[in-house]
Amino acid sequence: MAETLVFEVGLAAALITIVGFLSSKLRFSVIPFYILAGMAVGPHAPHFWIIDLRFIESSLFIDFMGRLGILFLLFYLGLEFSVKRLVKSGRAILIGGTCYVVINFASGLLLGWSAGMPLHETLVICGIMTSSSTAIVAKVLVDLKRTANPETEMIMGMIMFDDLFVAVHISLLSGLVLSGAGSLADVLLVSLSALGFIIAFLVVGRFVVRWIDKALNVSTPELFLLTIMTLLFLVAGFSETLHVAEAIGALLIGLVLGESQHVKRIEHQVLPFRDFFGAVFFFGFGLTIDPLSLGGAVWMAIVGVVFTILGNYAAGAIAGRIAGFSSKASLNVGLTLVARGEFSIIMANIGKAGGLLPTVQSFAVLYVLLLAILGPLLAKESKSIYRLLQAVKGWPKRGERDVGQ
């Protein structure tokens, strides 16, 4: 019934708001709180009179709002992403970002192989383990007042490089897992078509953005917002017909509009949608998980977390050495990038939509939860960790370019 649907959506919003306040009080990343709130309710939860925490009537609607959350998250990221900035950031970011991607991707291959996973599942795990959380990393840098640190430009450059790689990986994975391609030739055709679409869209977008600017040159907020929403949903929907994930379509149109003269106005209009529907996305992801079904992926998640922390430490050390940073600043780079979040969940959802083994979904939940909690903690305590490593490895106390705080 419509009344039940609206009331259940209200209950979901109430739960999201409560855990949001709790996260704010604890000054901690809100993403794991949203996921845990969703896991605490759902089909396995009790119900009392009209308070039905199973969300049966509203499950499809919440799922749809979660899909909108993915679109707005990726669209907003595209608005802030700049390929020009990545190119101008220099050799250190290119080499550091490459090392970061290679080390984490190899960790996923090693974990998938050791767990006896088929190829498709292993590639999804690789994507889950390679995808750092832009949202959590940005929040950590602001909360710890490190935005002015010299290594922060390196961190943001590496995460942009990672985002670009993940965008390509998602498109390839969509062609492999979601298209139903059977032979290697079919998979390559679908994947190359997806990559061709991405490249062509970005090239053409640079020329049509001037016409978009003219269309957006309106004083009416309503028409401005309607135009933005039309572009977002049409491009995202059309992308999916070409076996490119709709989230990547949202990212692409965000990249194009990121070069618009109206980009600040677009960000201002879209930000509330990103925050609300993004919260529903993480909550809805939690709703799909039965906590009792996670036991089979515990060891995989723990091993994955260890691989990620060690891999990020190595990638940060390499990037920091190339940039001429101190050991302390290099440690900040590696530990700040540990957190996993939105992209890892998108990867897991691709695996679920493709009918892959449920273990992949369980692994993603535990892995993201652990690193969404450990990531901010490790970054916050990087000074203490540095002192510990200083004692163990004999790092110098003075004489280096100590830019980390």
TALIN-V812858 format. One line per field, one symbol per residue. phi: phi as a letter, one per 40 degrees, with the letter a starting at -180 (. if undefined). psi: psi as a letter, one per 20 degrees, with the letter a starting at -180 (. if undefined). burial: b if it has 16 or more other C-alpha atoms within 10 Angstrom, else e. Layout:
phi = ???
psi = ???
burial = ???
//
This chain:
phi = .cccdcccccccccccccccccccccfbdcdcccccccccbgdcccbbfccbccfcccdcccccccccdccccccccccccbccccccchcccccccccccccccccccccccccgcccccccccdccccccccccccccccccfbcccdcccccccccccccccccccccccccccccgccccccccccccccccccccccccdcccccccdccccbccdcccccccccccccccccdccbgbddccdccccccccccccbccccdcccdcccccccccdcccccccbcdcccdcbcccccccccdccccccccccccccccgcccccccddcccccdbacccccdcccccccgcdddcccdcccccdcccccddcccccccccccccccccgcccbgcccbcb
psi = qhggggghhhgghggggghggggghilqpighggghghhhbahiqrqodinojhlghjghghgghhhhggghghghghhipohghghiiahghggghgggggghghhgggggghikqrgghghghgggiioqoggggggghghjljhiqhihhgghghhgggggghgggggghghghiijpgrhggghggghgghgggggghghhhhihhhghghimqiohghgghgghggghgggghghijkpphhhgggghgggiijqijhhhgghhhghgggghgghghghghhipohijihijghgggggggggggghggghggghghikrrhghhhggghhjhqqdghhhgghhggghjkrphhggggggggggghhghghggghjhghhghghghgikqqhrirnniq.
burial = eeebbebbbebbeebbeebbeebeeeebbbbbbbbbbbbbbbbeeeeeeeebbbbebbbebbbebbbbbbbbbbbbbbbbbbeeebeebeebbbbbbbbbbebbbbbbbbbbeeeebeebbbbbbbbbbbbbbbbbbbbbbeeeeeeeeebbebbbbbbbbbbebbbbbbbbbbbbbbbebeeeeebeebbebbbebbeebeeebeeebeebbeebeeeeeeebeeebeebbbebbbebbebbbbbbbbbbbbbbbbbbbbebeebbeebeebbebbbbbbbbbbbbbbbbeebeebeebbbebbebbbbbbbbbbbbbbbebebbbbbbbbbbbbbbbbbbbbbbbbbbbbebebebbbbbbbbbbbbbbbbbbbbbbbebbebbeeeeeeeebeeeeeeeebe
//
